[in-house]
Amino acid sequence: MKGRPIGSVIRQNIIEILYFMGNGYGYDIYKIYMDIFPKVTMRSIYYHLRKGLELGEFKIHKAGNEKGDYSWGSEAEKVYYSLGNGAKPFGKENVKEYFDKNKK
């Protein structure tokens, strides 16, 4: 088969995060990713979220505008993601430990 392989380490790590998180929006996923895994750019996280939507690994849980005090104004569009049917989480122990340790 020619071309790039479909799988991605970054996307699989996002799957692991959402497996324990349930659902979340891009920036929260990014912050957790940076705490657990090697550093990546926020742009890369959003790329893999979009790619995962195309592949059915993620689905949009909900989307909408939320009011708040942001540097760019009073509203922010937030898209919350959850796992889709194509996701295959492994239940990585380091991600589980992170969520167990950081439960509120």
CNS distance restraints for C-alpha pairs under 8 A (distance, minus, plus):
assign (resid   7 and name CA) (resid  11 and name CA) 7.60 0.50 0.50
assign (resid   7 and name CA) (resid  12 and name CA) 7.74 0.50 0.50
assign (resid   8 and name CA) (resid  12 and name CA) 6.11 0.50 0.50
assign (resid   9 and name CA) (resid  13 and name CA) 6.17 0.50 0.50
assign (resid  10 and name CA) (resid  14 and name CA) 6.33 0.50 0.50
assign (resid  10 and name CA) (resid  45 and name CA) 7.61 0.50 0.50
assign (resid  10 and name CA) (resid  48 and name CA) 7.30 0.50 0.50
assign (resid  11 and name CA) (resid  15 and name CA) 6.25 0.50 0.50
assign (resid  11 and name CA) (resid  45 and name CA) 7.91 0.50 0.50
assign (resid  11 and name CA) (resid  48 and name CA) 5.64 0.50 0.50
assign (resid  11 and name CA) (resid  49 and name CA) 7.37 0.50 0.50
assign (resid  11 and name CA) (resid  52 and name CA) 7.14 0.50 0.50
assign (resid  12 and name CA) (resid  16 and name CA) 6.33 0.50 0.50
assign (resid  12 and name CA) (resid  89 and name CA) 7.43 0.50 0.50
assign (resid  13 and name CA) (resid  17 and name CA) 6.32 0.50 0.50
assign (resid  13 and name CA) (resid  33 and name CA) 7.69 0.50 0.50
assign (resid  13 and name CA) (resid  37 and name CA) 7.94 0.50 0.50
assign (resid  14 and name CA) (resid  18 and name CA) 6.19 0.50 0.50
assign (resid  14 and name CA) (resid  29 and name CA) 7.26 0.50 0.50
assign (resid  14 and name CA) (resid  33 and name CA) 7.31 0.50 0.50
assign (resid  15 and name CA) (resid  19 and name CA) 6.00 0.50 0.50
assign (resid  15 and name CA) (resid  57 and name CA) 7.69 0.50 0.50
assign (resid  15 and name CA) (resid  58 and name CA) 7.95 0.50 0.50
assign (resid  15 and name CA) (resid  83 and name CA) 6.87 0.50 0.50
assign (resid  15 and name CA) (resid  87 and name CA) 6.64 0.50 0.50
assign (resid  15 and name CA) (resid  88 and name CA) 7.47 0.50 0.50
assign (resid  15 and name CA) (resid  89 and name CA) 5.97 0.50 0.50
assign (resid  16 and name CA) (resid  20 and name CA) 6.72 0.50 0.50
assign (resid  16 and name CA) (resid  89 and name CA) 5.53 0.50 0.50
assign (resid  16 and name CA) (resid  90 and name CA) 6.93 0.50 0.50
assign (resid  16 and name CA) (resid  91 and name CA) 6.22 0.50 0.50
assign (resid  16 and name CA) (resid  92 and name CA) 6.63 0.50 0.50
assign (resid  16 and name CA) (resid  95 and name CA) 6.86 0.50 0.50
assign (resid  17 and name CA) (resid  21 and name CA) 5.88 0.50 0.50
assign (resid  17 and name CA) (resid  29 and name CA) 7.23 0.50 0.50
assign (resid  17 and name CA) (resid  32 and name CA) 7.67 0.50 0.50
assign (resid  17 and name CA) (resid  33 and name CA) 7.51 0.50 0.50
assign (resid  17 and name CA) (resid  95 and name CA) 6.51 0.50 0.50
assign (resid  18 and name CA) (resid  22 and name CA) 5.27 0.50 0.50
assign (resid  18 and name CA) (resid  23 and name CA) 5.81 0.50 0.50
assign (resid  18 and name CA) (resid  24 and name CA) 7.17 0.50 0.50
assign (resid  18 and name CA) (resid  29 and name CA) 7.88 0.50 0.50
assign (resid  18 and name CA) (resid  81 and name CA) 7.95 0.50 0.50
assign (resid  18 and name CA) (resid  82 and name CA) 6.20 0.50 0.50
assign (resid  18 and name CA) (resid  83 and name CA) 6.48 0.50 0.50
assign (resid  19 and name CA) (resid  83 and name CA) 6.95 0.50 0.50
assign (resid  19 and name CA) (resid  89 and name CA) 6.55 0.50 0.50
assign (resid  19 and name CA) (resid  91 and name CA) 7.35 0.50 0.50
assign (resid  20 and name CA) (resid  91 and name CA) 7.97 0.50 0.50
assign (resid  20 and name CA) (resid  95 and name CA) 7.58 0.50 0.50
assign (resid  20 and name CA) (resid  96 and name CA) 6.68 0.50 0.50
assign (resid  20 and name CA) (resid  99 and name CA) 7.03 0.50 0.50
assign (resid  21 and name CA) (resid  99 and name CA) 7.68 0.50 0.50
assign (resid  22 and name CA) (resid  82 and name CA) 6.20 0.50 0.50
assign (resid  22 and name CA) (resid  83 and name CA) 7.73 0.50 0.50
assign (resid  23 and name CA) (resid  61 and name CA) 6.98 0.50 0.50
assign (resid  23 and name CA) (resid  80 and name CA) 6.26 0.50 0.50
assign (resid  23 and name CA) (resid  81 and name CA) 5.37 0.50 0.50
assign (resid  23 and name CA) (resid  82 and name CA) 4.50 0.50 0.50
assign (resid  23 and name CA) (resid  83 and name CA) 7.62 0.50 0.50
assign (resid  24 and name CA) (resid  28 and name CA) 6.42 0.50 0.50
assign (resid  24 and name CA) (resid  29 and name CA) 6.44 0.50 0.50
assign (resid  24 and name CA) (resid  80 and name CA) 4.89 0.50 0.50
assign (resid  24 and name CA) (resid  81 and name CA) 5.45 0.50 0.50
assign (resid  24 and name CA) (resid  82 and name CA) 6.86 0.50 0.50
assign (resid  25 and name CA) (resid  29 and name CA) 6.28 0.50 0.50
assign (resid  25 and name CA) (resid  78 and name CA) 6.41 0.50 0.50
assign (resid  25 and name CA) (resid  79 and name CA) 5.53 0.50 0.50
assign (resid  25 and name CA) (resid  80 and name CA) 4.21 0.50 0.50
assign (resid  25 and name CA) (resid  81 and name CA) 5.92 0.50 0.50
assign (resid  26 and name CA) (resid  30 and name CA) 6.09 0.50 0.50
assign (resid  26 and name CA) (resid  45 and name CA) 7.29 0.50 0.50
assign (resid  26 and name CA) (resid  46 and name CA) 6.52 0.50 0.50
assign (resid  26 and name CA) (resid  49 and name CA) 7.82 0.50 0.50
assign (resid  26 and name CA) (resid  78 and name CA) 8.00 0.50 0.50
assign (resid  26 and name CA) (resid  79 and name CA) 7.26 0.50 0.50
assign (resid  26 and name CA) (resid  80 and name CA) 7.24 0.50 0.50
assign (resid  26 and name CA) (resid  81 and name CA) 7.74 0.50 0.50
assign (resid  27 and name CA) (resid  31 and name CA) 6.22 0.50 0.50
assign (resid  27 and name CA) (resid  42 and name CA) 7.60 0.50 0.50
assign (resid  28 and name CA) (resid  32 and name CA) 6.30 0.50 0.50
assign (resid  29 and name CA) (resid  33 and name CA) 6.00 0.50 0.50
assign (resid  30 and name CA) (resid  34 and name CA) 6.19 0.50 0.50
assign (resid  30 and name CA) (resid  42 and name CA) 6.22 0.50 0.50
assign (resid  30 and name CA) (resid  45 and name CA) 6.43 0.50 0.50
assign (resid  31 and name CA) (resid  35 and name CA) 6.50 0.50 0.50
assign (resid  32 and name CA) (resid  36 and name CA) 6.42 0.50 0.50
assign (resid  33 and name CA) (resid  37 and name CA) 5.59 0.50 0.50
assign (resid  33 and name CA) (resid  38 and name CA) 7.95 0.50 0.50
assign (resid  33 and name CA) (resid  39 and name CA) 7.86 0.50 0.50
assign (resid  34 and name CA) (resid  38 and name CA) 6.60 0.50 0.50
assign (resid  34 and name CA) (resid  39 and name CA) 5.56 0.50 0.50
assign (resid  34 and name CA) (resid  40 and name CA) 7.18 0.50 0.50
assign (resid  36 and name CA) (resid  94 and name CA) 7.49 0.50 0.50
assign (resid  36 and name CA) (resid  95 and name CA) 6.99 0.50 0.50
assign (resid  36 and name CA) (resid  98 and name CA) 7.43 0.50 0.50
assign (resid  40 and name CA) (resid  44 and name CA) 6.57 0.50 0.50
assign (resid  40 and name CA) (resid  45 and name CA) 7.47 0.50 0.50
assign (resid  41 and name CA) (resid  45 and name CA) 6.70 0.50 0.50
assign (resid  42 and name CA) (resid  46 and name CA) 6.38 0.50 0.50
assign (resid  43 and name CA) (resid  47 and name CA) 6.13 0.50 0.50
assign (resid  44 and name CA) (resid  48 and name CA) 6.22 0.50 0.50
assign (resid  45 and name CA) (resid  49 and name CA) 6.19 0.50 0.50
assign (resid  46 and name CA) (resid  50 and name CA) 6.25 0.50 0.50
assign (resid  47 and name CA) (resid  51 and name CA) 6.15 0.50 0.50
assign (resid  48 and name CA) (resid  52 and name CA) 5.79 0.50 0.50
assign (resid  49 and name CA) (resid  53 and name CA) 6.26 0.50 0.50
assign (resid  49 and name CA) (resid  58 and name CA) 7.09 0.50 0.50
assign (resid  50 and name CA) (resid  54 and name CA) 6.55 0.50 0.50
assign (resid  51 and name CA) (resid  55 and name CA) 6.35 0.50 0.50
assign (resid  52 and name CA) (resid  56 and name CA) 5.96 0.50 0.50
assign (resid  52 and name CA) (resid  57 and name CA) 4.87 0.50 0.50
assign (resid  52 and name CA) (resid  58 and name CA) 5.28 0.50 0.50
assign (resid  53 and name CA) (resid  57 and name CA) 6.03 0.50 0.50
assign (resid  53 and name CA) (resid  58 and name CA) 4.85 0.50 0.50
assign (resid  53 and name CA) (resid  59 and name CA) 5.74 0.50 0.50
assign (resid  53 and name CA) (resid  60 and name CA) 7.87 0.50 0.50
assign (resid  53 and name CA) (resid  84 and name CA) 7.95 0.50 0.50
assign (resid  55 and name CA) (resid  86 and name CA) 6.97 0.50 0.50
assign (resid  56 and name CA) (resid  84 and name CA) 5.43 0.50 0.50
assign (resid  56 and name CA) (resid  85 and name CA) 6.17 0.50 0.50
assign (resid  56 and name CA) (resid  86 and name CA) 4.94 0.50 0.50
assign (resid  56 and name CA) (resid  87 and name CA) 7.18 0.50 0.50
assign (resid  57 and name CA) (resid  83 and name CA) 6.01 0.50 0.50
assign (resid  57 and name CA) (resid  84 and name CA) 4.60 0.50 0.50
assign (resid  57 and name CA) (resid  85 and name CA) 6.16 0.50 0.50
assign (resid  57 and name CA) (resid  86 and name CA) 4.30 0.50 0.50
assign (resid  57 and name CA) (resid  87 and name CA) 4.20 0.50 0.50
assign (resid  57 and name CA) (resid  88 and name CA) 7.83 0.50 0.50
assign (resid  58 and name CA) (resid  81 and name CA) 6.41 0.50 0.50
assign (resid  58 and name CA) (resid  82 and name CA) 5.66 0.50 0.50
assign (resid  58 and name CA) (resid  83 and name CA) 4.50 0.50 0.50
assign (resid  58 and name CA) (resid  84 and name CA) 4.25 0.50 0.50
assign (resid  58 and name CA) (resid  85 and name CA) 7.64 0.50 0.50
assign (resid  58 and name CA) (resid  86 and name CA) 7.50 0.50 0.50
assign (resid  58 and name CA) (resid  87 and name CA) 6.89 0.50 0.50
assign (resid  59 and name CA) (resid  81 and name CA) 5.71 0.50 0.50
assign (resid  59 and name CA) (resid  82 and name CA) 5.49 0.50 0.50
assign (resid  59 and name CA) (resid  83 and name CA) 5.96 0.50 0.50
assign (resid  59 and name CA) (resid  84 and name CA) 5.05 0.50 0.50
assign (resid  60 and name CA) (resid  79 and name CA) 6.84 0.50 0.50
assign (resid  60 and name CA) (resid  80 and name CA) 5.91 0.50 0.50
assign (resid  60 and name CA) (resid  81 and name CA) 4.64 0.50 0.50
assign (resid  60 and name CA) (resid  82 and name CA) 6.26 0.50 0.50
assign (resid  61 and name CA) (resid  79 and name CA) 7.63 0.50 0.50
assign (resid  61 and name CA) (resid  80 and name CA) 5.29 0.50 0.50
assign (resid  61 and name CA) (resid  81 and name CA) 5.10 0.50 0.50
assign (resid  61 and name CA) (resid  82 and name CA) 5.64 0.50 0.50
assign (resid  62 and name CA) (resid  79 and name CA) 6.06 0.50 0.50
assign (resid  62 and name CA) (resid  80 and name CA) 5.23 0.50 0.50
assign (resid  62 and name CA) (resid  81 and name CA) 7.23 0.50 0.50
assign (resid  63 and name CA) (resid  77 and name CA) 7.34 0.50 0.50
assign (resid  63 and name CA) (resid  78 and name CA) 5.70 0.50 0.50
assign (resid  63 and name CA) (resid  79 and name CA) 4.27 0.50 0.50
assign (resid  63 and name CA) (resid  80 and name CA) 5.99 0.50 0.50
assign (resid  64 and name CA) (resid  77 and name CA) 5.57 0.50 0.50
assign (resid  64 and name CA) (resid  78 and name CA) 5.64 0.50 0.50
assign (resid  64 and name CA) (resid  79 and name CA) 6.60 0.50 0.50
assign (resid  65 and name CA) (resid  75 and name CA) 6.18 0.50 0.50
assign (resid  65 and name CA) (resid  76 and name CA) 5.41 0.50 0.50
assign (resid  65 and name CA) (resid  77 and name CA) 4.29 0.50 0.50
assign (resid  65 and name CA) (resid  78 and name CA) 6.04 0.50 0.50
assign (resid  66 and name CA) (resid  75 and name CA) 5.50 0.50 0.50
assign (resid  66 and name CA) (resid  76 and name CA) 5.40 0.50 0.50
assign (resid  66 and name CA) (resid  77 and name CA) 6.30 0.50 0.50
assign (resid  66 and name CA) (resid  78 and name CA) 6.90 0.50 0.50
assign (resid  67 and name CA) (resid  74 and name CA) 5.67 0.50 0.50
assign (resid  67 and name CA) (resid  75 and name CA) 4.52 0.50 0.50
assign (resid  67 and name CA) (resid  76 and name CA) 6.58 0.50 0.50
assign (resid  68 and name CA) (resid  74 and name CA) 5.17 0.50 0.50
assign (resid  68 and name CA) (resid  75 and name CA) 5.78 0.50 0.50
assign (resid  68 and name CA) (resid  76 and name CA) 7.42 0.50 0.50
assign (resid  69 and name CA) (resid  73 and name CA) 6.63 0.50 0.50
assign (resid  69 and name CA) (resid  74 and name CA) 5.21 0.50 0.50
assign (resid  69 and name CA) (resid  75 and name CA) 7.50 0.50 0.50
assign (resid  70 and name CA) (resid  74 and name CA) 5.79 0.50 0.50
assign (resid  70 and name CA) (resid  75 and name CA) 7.10 0.50 0.50
assign (resid  70 and name CA) (resid  76 and name CA) 7.62 0.50 0.50
assign (resid  83 and name CA) (resid  87 and name CA) 6.09 0.50 0.50
assign (resid  91 and name CA) (resid  95 and name CA) 7.53 0.50 0.50
assign (resid  91 and name CA) (resid  96 and name CA) 7.05 0.50 0.50
assign (resid  92 and name CA) (resid  96 and name CA) 6.44 0.50 0.50
assign (resid  93 and name CA) (resid  97 and name CA) 6.08 0.50 0.50
assign (resid  94 and name CA) (resid  98 and name CA) 6.22 0.50 0.50
assign (resid  95 and name CA) (resid  99 and name CA) 6.44 0.50 0.50
assign (resid  96 and name CA) (resid 100 and name CA) 6.10 0.50 0.50
assign (resid  97 and name CA) (resid 101 and name CA) 5.97 0.50 0.50
assign (resid  98 and name CA) (resid 102 and name CA) 6.05 0.50 0.50
assign (resid  99 and name CA) (resid 103 and name CA) 5.83 0.50 0.50
